[in-house]
Amino acid sequence: MRHTGFYVAAFITTAFVATPILFALLGGFKDNQQLRENALGLPDPWNTANYTDVLASGTFWQQVFSSVFIALVTTFIVVICSAMIAFVFARFAFRGREGLFTLFAAGMMFPFAVAVLPLFIILRTFELLNSPFGVILPQAAFGLPLTIIILRTFFRSIPGEVEEAATIDGAGPWLFFTRILLPMSRPVLATTSVLALVGSWNSFLLPLVVLQKSTWWTLPLGVTQFSGQYASDTARVLAFVMLAMLPALVFYAFAERHLISGLTSGATKG
């Protein structure tokens, strides 16, 4: 009985999150008349045309490719750069280390909205507007602080005896980092990869500012454009939204075990 409150809270939270997703999923199988007359019921009949029309659209797949490319490259840059920076902060002692780390950590308190105008000017100066790298590089920069904090905490939890044994065997700092520390950090690296990828996938404001042409539009921008184009066709808009969400949901479902294990590992060792 003492855990009943937790179960009730978990059930309410799950219902609160799942209900809109279920509504959008079923709504995509309806037509607009069914949505008006039976918004909360099952489709009758089931209409797959909304989903097939979106899947047959070349624009949709172009936006999927743009989102996947930007998210993967951003995640790669964030994880690799953060791992190397966190390794230095965790395993090397030098003057000003804590102050420099605090400077990185302060980046988490810097709202992106404040940086929109200067960032736009910088990207225009370097001719990165309407380029995927105009989105990738700022996203990676804003993703570094949290990832560095997570990885530094884990790297510091690795016993010094492990590094001493590697040094005795002739491994320098680089070999210790690549051959020993990174393999030991797979759960945490998976966690930070999931966070960086999902954050990039859901990003809207930065692509909106940078990608003025539709060539490299991502799915969040595509959803906005599609919703405006088919404002009167709610069922088709729901189908597009569900298909835009699907890759992130599938990825998270497969990565959930690594995400939880990484967070647990950080909690027990940090």
ChimeraX commands (.cxc) that place a marker at each C-alpha (Angstrom):
marker #1 position 0.00,0.00,0.00 radius 0.5
marker #1 position 2.85,2.39,0.68 radius 0.5
marker #1 position 3.76,2.42,-3.03 radius 0.5
marker #1 position 0.20,3.03,-4.22 radius 0.5
marker #1 position 0.76,6.77,-4.49 radius 0.5
marker #1 position 3.77,6.26,-6.74 radius 0.5
marker #1 position 1.83,3.89,-9.00 radius 0.5
marker #1 position -1.09,6.32,-9.24 radius 0.5
marker #1 position 1.26,9.20,-10.06 radius 0.5
marker #1 position 3.06,7.10,-12.68 radius 0.5
marker #1 position -0.26,6.07,-14.25 radius 0.5
marker #1 position -1.52,9.66,-14.38 radius 0.5
marker #1 position 1.76,10.90,-15.88 radius 0.5
marker #1 position 1.75,8.13,-18.49 radius 0.5
marker #1 position -1.86,8.86,-19.42 radius 0.5
marker #1 position -1.09,12.58,-19.63 radius 0.5
marker #1 position 1.79,11.96,-22.05 radius 0.5
marker #1 position 0.29,9.08,-24.06 radius 0.5
marker #1 position -3.19,10.50,-24.65 radius 0.5
marker #1 position -2.16,13.25,-27.14 radius 0.5
marker #1 position 0.07,10.78,-29.00 radius 0.5
marker #1 position -2.72,8.21,-29.21 radius 0.5
marker #1 position -5.18,10.89,-30.33 radius 0.5
marker #1 position -2.82,12.01,-33.12 radius 0.5
marker #1 position -2.11,8.42,-34.18 radius 0.5
marker #1 position -5.79,7.49,-34.47 radius 0.5
marker #1 position -6.69,10.88,-35.92 radius 0.5
marker #1 position -4.37,10.23,-38.83 radius 0.5
marker #1 position -6.48,7.20,-39.76 radius 0.5
marker #1 position -9.66,9.29,-39.91 radius 0.5
marker #1 position -11.02,11.86,-42.29 radius 0.5
marker #1 position -12.04,15.34,-41.19 radius 0.5
marker #1 position -15.70,14.39,-40.88 radius 0.5
marker #1 position -14.85,11.56,-38.48 radius 0.5
marker #1 position -12.70,13.93,-36.45 radius 0.5
marker #1 position -15.61,16.33,-36.09 radius 0.5
marker #1 position -18.20,13.67,-35.28 radius 0.5
marker #1 position -16.14,11.10,-33.36 radius 0.5
marker #1 position -12.91,12.76,-32.28 radius 0.5
marker #1 position -12.19,10.38,-29.37 radius 0.5
marker #1 position -13.42,7.12,-30.91 radius 0.5
marker #1 position -11.76,4.57,-33.15 radius 0.5
marker #1 position -11.66,5.26,-36.89 radius 0.5
marker #1 position -14.64,3.80,-38.77 radius 0.5
marker #1 position -13.62,3.04,-41.44 radius 0.5
marker #1 position -9.84,3.10,-41.08 radius 0.5
marker #1 position -8.38,5.51,-43.64 radius 0.5
marker #1 position -4.70,5.02,-44.53 radius 0.5
marker #1 position -4.64,7.64,-47.28 radius 0.5
marker #1 position -3.32,10.37,-44.97 radius 0.5
marker #1 position -0.26,8.35,-44.01 radius 0.5
marker #1 position 0.41,6.98,-47.50 radius 0.5
marker #1 position 0.15,10.44,-49.05 radius 0.5
marker #1 position 2.76,11.80,-46.63 radius 0.5
marker #1 position 5.05,8.80,-47.17 radius 0.5
marker #1 position 4.78,9.25,-50.92 radius 0.5
marker #1 position 5.90,12.86,-50.66 radius 0.5
marker #1 position 9.49,13.57,-51.66 radius 0.5
marker #1 position 9.49,16.68,-49.47 radius 0.5
marker #1 position 8.85,14.58,-46.37 radius 0.5
marker #1 position 11.81,12.29,-47.07 radius 0.5
marker #1 position 14.02,15.26,-47.84 radius 0.5
marker #1 position 13.19,16.69,-44.43 radius 0.5
marker #1 position 13.81,13.31,-42.80 radius 0.5
marker #1 position 17.26,13.16,-44.41 radius 0.5
marker #1 position 18.05,16.71,-43.29 radius 0.5
marker #1 position 16.99,15.96,-39.71 radius 0.5
marker #1 position 18.95,12.70,-39.58 radius 0.5
marker #1 position 22.09,14.24,-41.08 radius 0.5
marker #1 position 22.06,17.30,-38.81 radius 0.5
marker #1 position 21.24,15.24,-35.70 radius 0.5
marker #1 position 23.93,12.60,-36.32 radius 0.5
marker #1 position 26.71,15.07,-37.14 radius 0.5
marker #1 position 25.76,17.26,-34.17 radius 0.5
marker #1 position 25.77,14.26,-31.84 radius 0.5
marker #1 position 29.15,13.08,-33.15 radius 0.5
marker #1 position 30.75,16.50,-32.62 radius 0.5
marker #1 position 29.19,16.96,-29.18 radius 0.5
marker #1 position 30.20,13.55,-27.84 radius 0.5
marker #1 position 33.73,13.48,-29.28 radius 0.5
marker #1 position 34.65,17.04,-28.28 radius 0.5
marker #1 position 32.99,16.75,-24.87 radius 0.5
marker #1 position 34.76,13.47,-24.13 radius 0.5
marker #1 position 38.19,14.96,-24.85 radius 0.5
marker #1 position 37.49,18.15,-22.89 radius 0.5
marker #1 position 36.00,16.24,-19.96 radius 0.5
marker #1 position 39.04,13.93,-19.92 radius 0.5
marker #1 position 41.35,16.91,-19.51 radius 0.5
marker #1 position 39.19,18.41,-16.76 radius 0.5
marker #1 position 38.89,15.08,-14.95 radius 0.5
marker #1 position 42.37,13.59,-15.13 radius 0.5
marker #1 position 44.77,16.55,-15.44 radius 0.5
marker #1 position 45.61,19.11,-12.79 radius 0.5
marker #1 position 46.58,22.57,-14.03 radius 0.5
marker #1 position 46.26,26.17,-12.92 radius 0.5
marker #1 position 42.82,27.60,-13.61 radius 0.5
marker #1 position 41.18,24.24,-14.26 radius 0.5
marker #1 position 38.16,24.82,-12.04 radius 0.5
marker #1 position 37.65,28.35,-13.30 radius 0.5
marker #1 position 37.72,27.16,-16.91 radius 0.5
marker #1 position 35.33,24.33,-16.08 radius 0.5
marker #1 position 32.99,26.81,-14.41 radius 0.5
marker #1 position 33.09,28.88,-17.59 radius 0.5
marker #1 position 31.96,25.85,-19.61 radius 0.5
marker #1 position 29.27,25.04,-17.06 radius 0.5
marker #1 position 27.99,28.63,-17.20 radius 0.5
marker #1 position 27.06,27.95,-20.82 radius 0.5
marker #1 position 24.05,26.01,-19.53 radius 0.5
marker #1 position 22.63,29.25,-18.11 radius 0.5
marker #1 position 22.98,31.15,-21.37 radius 0.5
marker #1 position 19.59,31.17,-23.16 radius 0.5
marker #1 position 19.72,30.55,-26.88 radius 0.5
marker #1 position 17.15,33.25,-27.62 radius 0.5
marker #1 position 19.60,35.90,-26.41 radius 0.5
marker #1 position 22.22,34.70,-28.89 radius 0.5
marker #1 position 19.97,34.64,-31.96 radius 0.5
marker #1 position 20.94,38.06,-33.36 radius 0.5
marker #1 position 24.75,37.87,-32.87 radius 0.5
marker #1 position 24.69,34.24,-33.99 radius 0.5
marker #1 position 22.83,35.22,-37.16 radius 0.5
marker #1 position 25.41,37.90,-37.92 radius 0.5
marker #1 position 28.32,35.50,-37.34 radius 0.5
marker #1 position 26.79,32.81,-39.54 radius 0.5
marker #1 position 26.10,35.35,-42.27 radius 0.5
marker #1 position 29.71,36.57,-42.07 radius 0.5
marker #1 position 31.02,33.03,-42.54 radius 0.5
marker #1 position 28.41,32.28,-45.24 radius 0.5
marker #1 position 26.81,29.49,-43.22 radius 0.5
marker #1 position 23.21,30.60,-43.65 radius 0.5
marker #1 position 21.09,28.04,-45.52 radius 0.5
marker #1 position 23.76,25.47,-44.75 radius 0.5
marker #1 position 23.31,22.44,-42.48 radius 0.5
marker #1 position 26.58,23.33,-40.76 radius 0.5
marker #1 position 25.07,26.66,-39.77 radius 0.5
marker #1 position 22.74,24.59,-37.61 radius 0.5
marker #1 position 25.18,21.84,-36.61 radius 0.5
marker #1 position 27.98,24.00,-35.22 radius 0.5
marker #1 position 25.83,26.21,-32.93 radius 0.5
marker #1 position 23.84,23.17,-31.76 radius 0.5
marker #1 position 27.07,21.40,-30.90 radius 0.5
marker #1 position 28.37,24.46,-29.05 radius 0.5
marker #1 position 25.21,24.73,-26.95 radius 0.5
marker #1 position 25.27,20.97,-26.31 radius 0.5
marker #1 position 28.82,20.92,-24.94 radius 0.5
marker #1 position 28.27,22.23,-21.36 radius 0.5
marker #1 position 25.82,19.57,-20.14 radius 0.5
marker #1 position 27.72,16.75,-21.86 radius 0.5
marker #1 position 31.05,17.88,-20.40 radius 0.5
marker #1 position 29.57,17.99,-16.90 radius 0.5
marker #1 position 28.14,14.46,-17.22 radius 0.5
marker #1 position 31.31,12.95,-18.70 radius 0.5
marker #1 position 33.67,14.73,-16.31 radius 0.5
marker #1 position 31.75,13.36,-13.33 radius 0.5
marker #1 position 32.03,9.83,-14.68 radius 0.5
marker #1 position 35.70,10.11,-15.72 radius 0.5
marker #1 position 36.63,11.32,-12.23 radius 0.5
marker #1 position 34.95,8.24,-10.75 radius 0.5
marker #1 position 37.37,5.90,-12.56 radius 0.5
marker #1 position 39.96,4.75,-9.96 radius 0.5
marker #1 position 43.42,6.21,-10.35 radius 0.5
marker #1 position 44.87,2.70,-10.08 radius 0.5
marker #1 position 43.47,1.92,-13.53 radius 0.5
marker #1 position 45.41,4.78,-15.07 radius 0.5
marker #1 position 48.53,3.88,-13.10 radius 0.5
marker #1 position 48.37,0.30,-14.36 radius 0.5
marker #1 position 48.00,1.55,-17.93 radius 0.5
marker #1 position 50.97,3.88,-17.48 radius 0.5
marker #1 position 53.11,1.02,-16.15 radius 0.5
marker #1 position 52.19,-1.00,-19.24 radius 0.5
marker #1 position 53.46,1.85,-21.40 radius 0.5
marker #1 position 50.18,3.54,-22.30 radius 0.5
marker #1 position 50.29,7.30,-22.47 radius 0.5
marker #1 position 47.32,9.61,-21.83 radius 0.5
marker #1 position 45.98,9.23,-25.38 radius 0.5
marker #1 position 46.07,5.42,-25.32 radius 0.5
marker #1 position 44.53,5.38,-21.86 radius 0.5
marker #1 position 41.76,7.67,-23.10 radius 0.5
marker #1 position 40.98,5.78,-26.33 radius 0.5
marker #1 position 41.69,2.17,-25.33 radius 0.5
marker #1 position 40.56,2.07,-21.69 radius 0.5
marker #1 position 38.51,5.09,-20.62 radius 0.5
marker #1 position 36.17,5.33,-23.61 radius 0.5
marker #1 position 35.25,1.61,-23.61 radius 0.5
marker #1 position 34.55,1.81,-19.88 radius 0.5
marker #1 position 32.34,4.84,-20.50 radius 0.5
marker #1 position 30.00,3.30,-23.07 radius 0.5
marker #1 position 26.83,3.63,-20.93 radius 0.5
marker #1 position 27.49,7.31,-20.23 radius 0.5
marker #1 position 28.48,7.98,-23.84 radius 0.5
marker #1 position 25.22,6.36,-24.93 radius 0.5
marker #1 position 23.30,8.58,-22.51 radius 0.5
marker #1 position 24.91,11.78,-23.77 radius 0.5
marker #1 position 24.43,10.64,-27.38 radius 0.5
marker #1 position 20.71,10.15,-26.82 radius 0.5
marker #1 position 20.38,13.56,-25.17 radius 0.5
marker #1 position 22.30,15.30,-27.96 radius 0.5
marker #1 position 20.47,13.51,-30.76 radius 0.5
marker #1 position 16.97,14.07,-29.39 radius 0.5
marker #1 position 17.78,17.70,-28.62 radius 0.5
marker #1 position 18.98,18.24,-32.18 radius 0.5
marker #1 position 16.02,16.38,-33.66 radius 0.5
marker #1 position 13.51,18.56,-31.77 radius 0.5
marker #1 position 15.32,21.84,-32.40 radius 0.5
marker #1 position 13.10,24.45,-34.04 radius 0.5
marker #1 position 14.29,28.01,-33.41 radius 0.5
marker #1 position 17.84,27.59,-34.72 radius 0.5
marker #1 position 16.85,25.88,-38.02 radius 0.5
marker #1 position 14.10,28.50,-38.42 radius 0.5
marker #1 position 16.67,31.31,-38.19 radius 0.5
marker #1 position 19.42,29.67,-40.26 radius 0.5
marker #1 position 17.58,27.66,-42.94 radius 0.5
marker #1 position 15.74,30.34,-44.85 radius 0.5
marker #1 position 15.39,28.13,-47.93 radius 0.5
marker #1 position 13.47,24.86,-47.82 radius 0.5
marker #1 position 16.33,22.77,-49.27 radius 0.5
marker #1 position 17.66,21.77,-45.83 radius 0.5
marker #1 position 14.49,22.17,-43.78 radius 0.5
marker #1 position 14.22,19.75,-40.87 radius 0.5
marker #1 position 11.06,17.96,-39.76 radius 0.5
marker #1 position 10.06,20.53,-37.09 radius 0.5
marker #1 position 10.09,23.21,-39.78 radius 0.5
marker #1 position 8.29,20.82,-42.11 radius 0.5
marker #1 position 5.53,20.28,-39.55 radius 0.5
marker #1 position 5.00,24.04,-39.27 radius 0.5
marker #1 position 4.93,24.50,-43.04 radius 0.5
marker #1 position 2.67,21.49,-43.55 radius 0.5
marker #1 position 0.28,22.65,-40.84 radius 0.5
marker #1 position -0.06,26.01,-42.56 radius 0.5
marker #1 position -0.47,24.51,-46.01 radius 0.5
marker #1 position -3.14,22.01,-44.89 radius 0.5
marker #1 position -4.69,24.04,-42.09 radius 0.5
marker #1 position -8.18,22.86,-43.06 radius 0.5
marker #1 position -7.16,19.19,-43.33 radius 0.5
marker #1 position -6.60,18.32,-39.68 radius 0.5
marker #1 position -6.44,14.56,-40.23 radius 0.5
marker #1 position -3.59,14.87,-42.72 radius 0.5
marker #1 position -1.73,17.22,-40.40 radius 0.5
marker #1 position -2.03,14.68,-37.57 radius 0.5
marker #1 position -0.64,11.97,-39.86 radius 0.5
marker #1 position 2.34,14.16,-40.76 radius 0.5
marker #1 position 3.00,14.98,-37.10 radius 0.5
marker #1 position 2.95,11.30,-36.13 radius 0.5
marker #1 position 5.34,10.31,-38.92 radius 0.5
marker #1 position 7.64,13.17,-37.95 radius 0.5
marker #1 position 7.66,11.94,-34.34 radius 0.5
marker #1 position 8.13,8.28,-35.21 radius 0.5
marker #1 position 11.93,8.20,-35.84 radius 0.5
marker #1 position 12.66,9.89,-32.49 radius 0.5
marker #1 position 10.24,7.58,-30.66 radius 0.5
marker #1 position 11.76,4.47,-32.24 radius 0.5
marker #1 position 15.30,5.63,-31.50 radius 0.5
marker #1 position 14.43,6.41,-27.89 radius 0.5
marker #1 position 12.72,3.04,-27.47 radius 0.5
marker #1 position 15.89,1.24,-28.58 radius 0.5
marker #1 position 18.22,3.54,-26.63 radius 0.5
marker #1 position 16.17,3.60,-23.42 radius 0.5
marker #1 position 18.14,0.76,-21.81 radius 0.5
marker #1 position 21.45,2.52,-22.49 radius 0.5
marker #1 position 20.04,5.84,-21.31 radius 0.5
marker #1 position 18.85,4.43,-17.98 radius 0.5
marker #1 position 22.04,2.42,-17.42 radius 0.5
marker #1 position 24.14,5.51,-18.13 radius 0.5
marker #1 position 22.19,7.65,-15.70 radius 0.5
marker #1 position 22.32,4.90,-13.07 radius 0.5
marker #1 position 26.04,4.45,-13.59 radius 0.5
marker #1 position 26.61,8.17,-13.13 radius 0.5
marker #1 position 24.48,8.18,-10.00 radius 0.5
marker #1 position 26.26,5.28,-8.37 radius 0.5
marker #1 position 29.80,6.31,-9.27 radius 0.5
marker #1 position 29.58,10.09,-9.22 radius 0.5
marker link #1:1,2 radius 0.2
marker link #1:2,3 radius 0.2
marker link #1:3,4 radius 0.2
marker link #1:4,5 radius 0.2
marker link #1:5,6 radius 0.2
marker link #1:6,7 radius 0.2
marker link #1:7,8 radius 0.2
marker link #1:8,9 radius 0.2
marker link #1:9,10 radius 0.2
marker link #1:10,11 radius 0.2
marker link #1:11,12 radius 0.2
marker link #1:12,13 radius 0.2
marker link #1:13,14 radius 0.2
marker link #1:14,15 radius 0.2
marker link #1:15,16 radius 0.2
marker link #1:16,17 radius 0.2
marker link #1:17,18 radius 0.2
marker link #1:18,19 radius 0.2
marker link #1:19,20 radius 0.2
marker link #1:20,21 radius 0.2
marker link #1:21,22 radius 0.2
marker link #1:22,23 radius 0.2
marker link #1:23,24 radius 0.2
marker link #1:24,25 radius 0.2
marker link #1:25,26 radius 0.2
marker link #1:26,27 radius 0.2
marker link #1:27,28 radius 0.2
marker link #1:28,29 radius 0.2
marker link #1:29,30 radius 0.2
marker link #1:30,31 radius 0.2
marker link #1:31,32 radius 0.2
marker link #1:32,33 radius 0.2
marker link #1:33,34 radius 0.2
marker link #1:34,35 radius 0.2
marker link #1:35,36 radius 0.2
marker link #1:36,37 radius 0.2
marker link #1:37,38 radius 0.2
marker link #1:38,39 radius 0.2
marker link #1:39,40 radius 0.2
marker link #1:40,41 radius 0.2
marker link #1:41,42 radius 0.2
marker link #1:42,43 radius 0.2
marker link #1:43,44 radius 0.2
marker link #1:44,45 radius 0.2
marker link #1:45,46 radius 0.2
marker link #1:46,47 radius 0.2
marker link #1:47,48 radius 0.2
marker link #1:48,49 radius 0.2
marker link #1:49,50 radius 0.2
marker link #1:50,51 radius 0.2
marker link #1:51,52 radius 0.2
marker link #1:52,53 radius 0.2
marker link #1:53,54 radius 0.2
marker link #1:54,55 radius 0.2
marker link #1:55,56 radius 0.2
marker link #1:56,57 radius 0.2
marker link #1:57,58 radius 0.2
marker link #1:58,59 radius 0.2
marker link #1:59,60 radius 0.2
marker link #1:60,61 radius 0.2
marker link #1:61,62 radius 0.2
marker link #1:62,63 radius 0.2
marker link #1:63,64 radius 0.2
marker link #1:64,65 radius 0.2
marker link #1:65,66 radius 0.2
marker link #1:66,67 radius 0.2
marker link #1:67,68 radius 0.2
marker link #1:68,69 radius 0.2
marker link #1:69,70 radius 0.2
marker link #1:70,71 radius 0.2
marker link #1:71,72 radius 0.2
marker link #1:72,73 radius 0.2
marker link #1:73,74 radius 0.2
marker link #1:74,75 radius 0.2
marker link #1:75,76 radius 0.2
marker link #1:76,77 radius 0.2
marker link #1:77,78 radius 0.2
marker link #1:78,79 radius 0.2
marker link #1:79,80 radius 0.2
marker link #1:80,81 radius 0.2
marker link #1:81,82 radius 0.2
marker link #1:82,83 radius 0.2
marker link #1:83,84 radius 0.2
marker link #1:84,85 radius 0.2
marker link #1:85,86 radius 0.2
marker link #1:86,87 radius 0.2
marker link #1:87,88 radius 0.2
marker link #1:88,89 radius 0.2
marker link #1:89,90 radius 0.2
marker link #1:90,91 radius 0.2
marker link #1:91,92 radius 0.2
marker link #1:92,93 radius 0.2
marker link #1:93,94 radius 0.2
marker link #1:94,95 radius 0.2
marker link #1:95,96 radius 0.2
marker link #1:96,97 radius 0.2
marker link #1:97,98 radius 0.2
marker link #1:98,99 radius 0.2
marker link #1:99,100 radius 0.2
marker link #1:100,101 radius 0.2
marker link #1:101,102 radius 0.2
marker link #1:102,103 radius 0.2
marker link #1:103,104 radius 0.2
marker link #1:104,105 radius 0.2
marker link #1:105,106 radius 0.2
marker link #1:106,107 radius 0.2
marker link #1:107,108 radius 0.2
marker link #1:108,109 radius 0.2
marker link #1:109,110 radius 0.2
marker link #1:110,111 radius 0.2
marker link #1:111,112 radius 0.2
marker link #1:112,113 radius 0.2
marker link #1:113,114 radius 0.2
marker link #1:114,115 radius 0.2
marker link #1:115,116 radius 0.2
marker link #1:116,117 radius 0.2
marker link #1:117,118 radius 0.2
marker link #1:118,119 radius 0.2
marker link #1:119,120 radius 0.2
marker link #1:120,121 radius 0.2
marker link #1:121,122 radius 0.2
marker link #1:122,123 radius 0.2
marker link #1:123,124 radius 0.2
marker link #1:124,125 radius 0.2
marker link #1:125,126 radius 0.2
marker link #1:126,127 radius 0.2
marker link #1:127,128 radius 0.2
marker link #1:128,129 radius 0.2
marker link #1:129,130 radius 0.2
marker link #1:130,131 radius 0.2
marker link #1:131,132 radius 0.2
marker link #1:132,133 radius 0.2
marker link #1:133,134 radius 0.2
marker link #1:134,135 radius 0.2
marker link #1:135,136 radius 0.2
marker link #1:136,137 radius 0.2
marker link #1:137,138 radius 0.2
marker link #1:138,139 radius 0.2
marker link #1:139,140 radius 0.2
marker link #1:140,141 radius 0.2
marker link #1:141,142 radius 0.2
marker link #1:142,143 radius 0.2
marker link #1:143,144 radius 0.2
marker link #1:144,145 radius 0.2
marker link #1:145,146 radius 0.2
marker link #1:146,147 radius 0.2
marker link #1:147,148 radius 0.2
marker link #1:148,149 radius 0.2
marker link #1:149,150 radius 0.2
marker link #1:150,151 radius 0.2
marker link #1:151,152 radius 0.2
marker link #1:152,153 radius 0.2
marker link #1:153,154 radius 0.2
marker link #1:154,155 radius 0.2
marker link #1:155,156 radius 0.2
marker link #1:156,157 radius 0.2
marker link #1:157,158 radius 0.2
marker link #1:158,159 radius 0.2
marker link #1:159,160 radius 0.2
marker link #1:160,161 radius 0.2
marker link #1:161,162 radius 0.2
marker link #1:162,163 radius 0.2
marker link #1:163,164 radius 0.2
marker link #1:164,165 radius 0.2
marker link #1:165,166 radius 0.2
marker link #1:166,167 radius 0.2
marker link #1:167,168 radius 0.2
marker link #1:168,169 radius 0.2
marker link #1:169,170 radius 0.2
marker link #1:170,171 radius 0.2
marker link #1:171,172 radius 0.2
marker link #1:172,173 radius 0.2
marker link #1:173,174 radius 0.2
marker link #1:174,175 radius 0.2
marker link #1:175,176 radius 0.2
marker link #1:176,177 radius 0.2
marker link #1:177,178 radius 0.2
marker link #1:178,179 radius 0.2
marker link #1:179,180 radius 0.2
marker link #1:180,181 radius 0.2
marker link #1:181,182 radius 0.2
marker link #1:182,183 radius 0.2
marker link #1:183,184 radius 0.2
marker link #1:184,185 radius 0.2
marker link #1:185,186 radius 0.2
marker link #1:186,187 radius 0.2
marker link #1:187,188 radius 0.2
marker link #1:188,189 radius 0.2
marker link #1:189,190 radius 0.2
marker link #1:190,191 radius 0.2
marker link #1:191,192 radius 0.2
marker link #1:192,193 radius 0.2
marker link #1:193,194 radius 0.2
marker link #1:194,195 radius 0.2
marker link #1:195,196 radius 0.2
marker link #1:196,197 radius 0.2
marker link #1:197,198 radius 0.2
marker link #1:198,199 radius 0.2
marker link #1:199,200 radius 0.2
marker link #1:200,201 radius 0.2
marker link #1:201,202 radius 0.2
marker link #1:202,203 radius 0.2
marker link #1:203,204 radius 0.2
marker link #1:204,205 radius 0.2
marker link #1:205,206 radius 0.2
marker link #1:206,207 radius 0.2
marker link #1:207,208 radius 0.2
marker link #1:208,209 radius 0.2
marker link #1:209,210 radius 0.2
marker link #1:210,211 radius 0.2
marker link #1:211,212 radius 0.2
marker link #1:212,213 radius 0.2
marker link #1:213,214 radius 0.2
marker link #1:214,215 radius 0.2
marker link #1:215,216 radius 0.2
marker link #1:216,217 radius 0.2
marker link #1:217,218 radius 0.2
marker link #1:218,219 radius 0.2
marker link #1:219,220 radius 0.2
marker link #1:220,221 radius 0.2
marker link #1:221,222 radius 0.2
marker link #1:222,223 radius 0.2
marker link #1:223,224 radius 0.2
marker link #1:224,225 radius 0.2
marker link #1:225,226 radius 0.2
marker link #1:226,227 radius 0.2
marker link #1:227,228 radius 0.2
marker link #1:228,229 radius 0.2
marker link #1:229,230 radius 0.2
marker link #1:230,231 radius 0.2
marker link #1:231,232 radius 0.2
marker link #1:232,233 radius 0.2
marker link #1:233,234 radius 0.2
marker link #1:234,235 radius 0.2
marker link #1:235,236 radius 0.2
marker link #1:236,237 radius 0.2
marker link #1:237,238 radius 0.2
marker link #1:238,239 radius 0.2
marker link #1:239,240 radius 0.2
marker link #1:240,241 radius 0.2
marker link #1:241,242 radius 0.2
marker link #1:242,243 radius 0.2
marker link #1:243,244 radius 0.2
marker link #1:244,245 radius 0.2
marker link #1:245,246 radius 0.2
marker link #1:246,247 radius 0.2
marker link #1:247,248 radius 0.2
marker link #1:248,249 radius 0.2
marker link #1:249,250 radius 0.2
marker link #1:250,251 radius 0.2
marker link #1:251,252 radius 0.2
marker link #1:252,253 radius 0.2
marker link #1:253,254 radius 0.2
marker link #1:254,255 radius 0.2
marker link #1:255,256 radius 0.2
marker link #1:256,257 radius 0.2
marker link #1:257,258 radius 0.2
marker link #1:258,259 radius 0.2
marker link #1:259,260 radius 0.2
marker link #1:260,261 radius 0.2
marker link #1:261,262 radius 0.2
marker link #1:262,263 radius 0.2
marker link #1:263,264 radius 0.2
marker link #1:264,265 radius 0.2
marker link #1:265,266 radius 0.2
marker link #1:266,267 radius 0.2
marker link #1:267,268 radius 0.2
marker link #1:268,269 radius 0.2
marker link #1:269,270 radius 0.2
view
